[in-house]
Amino acid sequence: MSTNPAQAAPADGSGEGVPDARQLRVILIAVSMALMAVIASVSGLNVAQTQMAVDFDTSQNTVLWIINIYTLVLAALLLPLGAIGDRLGRKPMLIAGLVVFGVSNVVAALAPTAEVMIAARVASGIGAATIMPITLAVITSTFPEEQRGKAIGVWTGVAGGGGILGMFLSAFLVDVADWRWLFALPIVLIVTALAMTLKSVPNSHERSAHTFDTVGALVSIVAVAALIFFLQEGPERGWTSSVALGSLAVGLLATAGFVSWELRRRDASLLDVRLFRERGLAGGSITLLVVFGVQSGIFVVLFPFLQAVVGWSSLLSAAGLMPMAVSMMMASGLAPRLATKVGPRSTMSAGIALTGIGLALMALFVSVDDGYLSILPGIFVMGFGMGLAMVPSTEVITLSLPREKQGVASALNDVTREFGTALGIAMLGALLTAGYRTAIDDRLGGIPEGTAAPAREGIATAIEASGGAGSRAQDLVNAAKQSYIDGWQQAMWAGVAVMAVLFVYIALRGPKNATPAAASDEAEDTETVAAR
């Protein structure tokens, strides 16, 4: 049976006692602020690509590396650093991560060259990979069982909505000040979170008689880094390029090697891969992978729609995403109560269904004439559905591993999100691009080839090249906008199909609709579950 939190000893044996309600609020605020800083830094620099290229006098490819290297390092180090945090202590690891992240952001804000900027972003990724799994592990190892679901709901809402808020604030700072001020927000959040962590966050750690799985940690880094690199570089270099195929091969081989090694290590493993036979871990991971993939893919296709089709600025386009963030956070607050009443599988299924409905609404009603209003209902419904799906998915993942392995559980949750993000951007972006090019080919009759060629590359280049179309300029603009709508619809319907498959899978093979207490009891008997 599960231990009564009110009578439990502190995880580190310090004798401090269980945190009271006020301290729990401070802990939740501290880890949420730290998480917000990490999430906002993922997408923040996207709005400053042009300014960075000019200031550093560098190529677009280098600018993309400045942006992507952070995510690559973050994803690759999540699992080993989460496991190290379980062993060394979650509070000291969180403090170390906050310090590294804060200092590296100061360096990035002052970077005189692109090389210094890339080095600072690498250091930021290391700090972020230390922070991110610890924030959730602190919640799952500190909060009493009856409050844990609500706290995870807040964490999930910040994880989902934080990127949108960060994008909006970044666009605002670029518009009113300078791109270097983008780092002000994470620095302020980190300094505040550090002060609150030092004062209020208790320590906890794993007591293990086994040596650290160094081989598993190193192989996991290679596997995740290679696969993320493949997803990032595939759209730029081509999916069949030697670099893309080489990184895919390395990633798959390393993944196979990691699974084989972990199966042999058993109790001393970094991650007991046999646990994926259990419904909760498998269902929660797949749901997060798909939902975050859809969310990230929507960002990629939505920004060009708002800027090129609707004609909005970067700031207004970022503001257009806020209804999704608001509905997601609303659903994140509702999801724990709903999961308690009807169970995690039913809650996840409802969220998946609503996400699919939101995508269908955006496919059915999108139009050039109605612009943003034609997709607003779909954005809101989809955001609400994602919030409902993500919270119980996160909770069943953390419940699938024992309390002393919460850093690993949290890291696994985060790695799944990062893979979903990279996969969604690559897949939905590719579908929209292919749909756009197919549609515009049929609308370029009478357009000079010198203008038609760049128009095929994308809607932004089509509008820029329209000046060379003479009297057909407006026809080319209209053709590009309608072709983008055609590509958009193709991407949305693909998303609907993916969500339909996920709905069937969760309905049949999702986590059992057990109460939180029953789920917690199951988590404590992890070794028995894995042995089945």
C-alpha positions, 0 to 999 in steps of 0.5 A: 500500500502507498505511504500516507504523505502526512506521516512520511519522512523527508526523502533525504532523511533530514528530519525537516518534515513534510512541507506545509501548504504555504511551502508547497505553493512556493515550491510549485511557483519556483519550479514553474518559473524555472520551467517557464524559462527553459520552455521560453528559450526553445522558441524565443530566438525564432522571431530574431533570425534576421536581426541575428544574421545582420548583427553577427554578419553570418549565414542563415544556416549559422543562425539556425544552428544558434537556435537548434543547438539548444534543443539538441543539447537539451534533449540529448542530456535529459535522461542522464542528468535526470538520473544523476539528479536522483542520485546526487540530490534534486535540490543541488542539481536544480541549483546547479542547473539554474546557475549554469542556465542563468550565466549562459543566458547573460553571456548569450545576451552579450555575445560579440560573435556567432561562435560565442553565441553558439557556445552560450547556447550549448551551455544553456542547453546543459543547464536546461537539461539539468533543470527540466526533469528536476522540476517535475521530479520535485513535484512528484517526490514532494507533494502529497498524493491528494495534491500531486495531480493538481500540481502536475496540472500546473506544471503541464500547463506551463510546459504547454503554454509557456512556449506560446507566452515566450514567443509572444514576449519575444516578439514584443521585445524584438518590436520595441527594443532589441533582440538581445533583450530576449534573454531578459525574461529567462534571466529574471525568471531564473534569478527569482526561481533560484532565490525561492529554491534556496529558501523553500525547495527540500532535497530528495535523492535515491539511495541506490546500492548499484553503480551509475549506468555510465554506458547506458547514459552515454549511449542514450546521449548518442541515440537521442542526439542523432535522431533529433539531429536527423529531424532538424536537418532533414528538412534543410538538407533533404531527407535522403542526404548523406548527413540525414541518413547517416544521423538516422542510422547512428540514432537507430543503431544507438537506440537498439544498443541502448535497449539491449544494454538496459535489458541486460542491466536490469536493476542497475539500468538507467531506464528499465525498458521492460516497463514499456510493456505496462499500459501507463508508460507506453500510453502516456509516452505515445500520447505526449509524443503525438500531442506535442508533435501536433502542437509544434507542427501547428506553430510552424504552419500557423505563423506563415498563415497569420503573417503572409495570408492574413498580413499580421506582424510577428507580434500580432501573430504571436498574440494570435496563439494566446487563445490556444495557451489560455484554453490549454491552461484551463484544461490543465486545471480541469484534467486532474479532477476529471481524471480522478472522477472518470480515470486517466484513460477516459480523460486522455481519450476525451482530450485526444478526440477534442484535439482531432476535432480542433484540427478538423475545424481548422481544415474545414473552415479556414479561408483567405477571406475570413482569415484568423476568425476562420481558425479561431474556434479550432485553435481554442478547441485543440488547445483545450483537448491538448491540455486534457490529454497531456496532464494524465499522460504526464501523471501516468508516466511518473507513476510508472516508475518508483519514487526514487526514480522520479528524475528518470521518469521526468526526463523520459517525459521531457525527452518524449516531448522533445521528440514529438516537437522535432517530429511534428515540425518536420512532418507537418511542415513537409506536408504543408510545403508539398501541398502548397507546391502541388497547388500553386503549380496549377495556378501559375499559368501566364506568370513569367518563369523568373517569377514563378520559380521562386513562387514555388518555394513558399508563400513568403517568396511568392509575395516578395516575387510578385513585384516581377509579375507586372499586371499579374502581381495580384493574381500571383499573391492570390494564387499563393494565398489560396495554395497555402490554404490548400497545403494547410488543409492537407496538413490538418487532415493528416493531423486528424488521421494521426489523432484518430489512430491515437484515440483508438490505441488509447481507448484499447490499450491506454492506462487503466481507469484506476483512481490515483491511489490505486495507480500509486500502489501499482507504481510502488510495485514496479519490479513486479510489473516489469517482470510480467 
